[in-house]
């Protein structure tokens, strides 16, 4: 009997092939508890002119749609290095983990994920090959990238603010929207509420990693 999740991934795979017709094979990887989607992805510039084709594998865990989708570049066209955001096995770093974990919590759609994360990653790789830089910039590696994410995406400018924010979330303390924020500045809704709601979605494991990093910075 076909399970509900199998029906969902079959339906979403058919939708994916309408947008990316060269993604044409779906198999089961029992060792990794995932579906493996293989094929080619063609990259075009904003004018519709052909740029490049990459052979890739998309790994979709059986927990789909609440999962982190992984991608491996198998055509060996991208230099394996941190600066290119790809490891020696061709596993691609599509975005900072916080954003991917938040998407996991909400639930992802295979086609939307491919359009919003996978395709831009490879378009950026072509752009890098031609210009030596990424079109929309990129995050530094390791904790430097986390620090930049907190600063640019969350508006957290110093280690103490980041530590206080993370510790508040991990404490599981509850505040009403109109209560004074834990930082003592303004009402919660006008202060750290949005950051708290987002960071709760990335999970405690990532938050503990972040906390240790910020404490180490101090």
N, C-alpha and C positions, 0 to 999 in steps of 0.2 A: 504494500500500500504506500502511495506517495504521501509524504508528510506535508504539513502546511508550509514548513520552511523550504522544502524542495519545490513545491509549487510556486512559492514566491521567487526563489532564485531563478527558476526556469522562466517565469514571466519577465523578470527584470533582465535576464540575459537576452531574451528576444528583443526587448526594448533597446538594450545596449547595441545590438547588432544593426539596428536601424540607423543609429547615429554613427557607429564605428564598425562598418561592415566587415573589416578584416579581423576583428576579434571573433574568431569563428569556432573555437574549441573549448568545451567545458568538460572537465573531468573531476574525479574525486581524489583528493590526497588524504587518505585515511591516517597517515602518519602525523599529519599536521591538523587533522580535524577541520579540513577546509575544502572548498571547491577551488579548482585552479582553472582560470580562464586564460587562454593563450591566443596569440595572434600578432598582427602588426597594427601600429598606430601611425597614421600619416599626419604630418605637421605642415600647416600652411601659415603664411604671414597674414597680416590684417587685410591685405588686398586680395587674398585668395590664391596667391601664388604658392606653388609647392615648395617646401623647404627640405624635408627629410622624412624618412620612415624608420621607426624603431621596432624591433621585435621585443615583445614584453610578455610577462606572465603576471596576472592579477590573482592574488590569493585572497579568497573571501571566506573567513571563518564560518563554521556551522552556526555560530551565534547570530549571523546576519538577520536583521539589519543593525543590531546593536553590537557592532564590532569595529575594529580598526583594520581597514583593508590595506594589504601590502602589495608592493609592485617590485618586480625584478626586471631589469633590462638585460636581455639575453643576446642582443646583436653585437655586443662588445664595441659599440661606437663611442661610448662615453668613457673618458679616462677615469679609472678607479681611484678616487682621492676624496678627502674630506672637502676640499674646495669645490668639488663638483657634486657634493651631497649624495654620494653613492659609495657603497663599501666594495670590498674585493670580490664579493659574490654577485655584485650587481643589484643589491637591494637598495632601493631609492628612498631618500629622506624627502618625503613630499611636503612636509610642513612641520612646524614645531609640535611636539607631542601634545601640548595642552589643547590645541585646536582640534587635533584628531580625536583625543579622548572626549572632548565636549561633543563632537559629532557622534561618537559612539553612544554616549548617553542618550542623545536625542533620537538616534536612529538614522542610518544613511541609506541613500538610494544609489544603486550601482551606476546608473547612467549619469546622475547628477554629480556623483563623486568623481567619475572619470572626466567629466567636463570641467569641474571646478578645481581638481587637484592633480590628476594624472596628466591630462593634456597640457596644462600650463607648465608643469614641471619639465616636460620634454621640449616645449616651445622655448622655455628659458635656457635649456641646454644648447639648442641651436643658436640662440641669440648670443650665448656666452662664447661659443665656438667662433662666431663671426666678429664679436666686438671685445671679448675679454672681460665682459661684465654681465650681470643679470639685469634684465629689463626693469624689474620692480625691486631690485635690491634683494638681500637675503640675510638670514640670521647667522651670527657667528656660531662657532661650534661650542659644544659642552655648556658650562654654566654661563658663559658670556652671552649665549643666545637666550637663555632664560632671563637673565638680567635685562637684556634689551627688550624682550617681550613684555615684562612687567612694566618697564618704563614707557614704551611706545604704545602698547595696546591697552594697558590698565592705568596708566598715568601715575604709577608708583615710582617715586623718584629716589628713595633712599632705602637702605637695608632695614632700618628700624621700622619704617612703615610697612614694608613687606613682611617682616617677622611678626609684627602685631596683627596684621591682616590674616596671615596663615594660622597663627595660634588661635585667633578667635574662631576661625572655621573649624579647626580640629577640636576645639573645646566643646563644639555642638551647642554653644549658648544661643538662645533665641532672643531676638530683638524685634519689636514691632516697627513698622515703617516710620512711625512718628516718634519713636524713642530716640534718645540721644545716642549717636553712633558710639561704638566702643572706643573710638579715638578721642571722644570728648569734644569734637568740633561742631558738628551740626546734626540735624535730624538724620537718622539712618538713611532714609530714602533719598536725601540730597547729598549723601556723602559716599560711603563705601558699599551700599547695598548692591549695586550692579556688579561690582567686583566680587563680592561674596557669592552671589548667585552663579556667576560664571565659574569661579574656581571650585565651587562645590561639585560642579559637573565633571571636573577632570579626575576626581577620585583622590582618596587619602594617600595612596602610594606616591603619586606624583607630588602632592603637597609636602609630604615628608622629605622628599628629595630636594624640593625647592627650599624648604625651611633650613635643612642642613647646609645648603649652599650659601644662603644669605647669612647664616650664623658664622660660617667660615670666612665670609667677606669681612665681617666685623672683627 
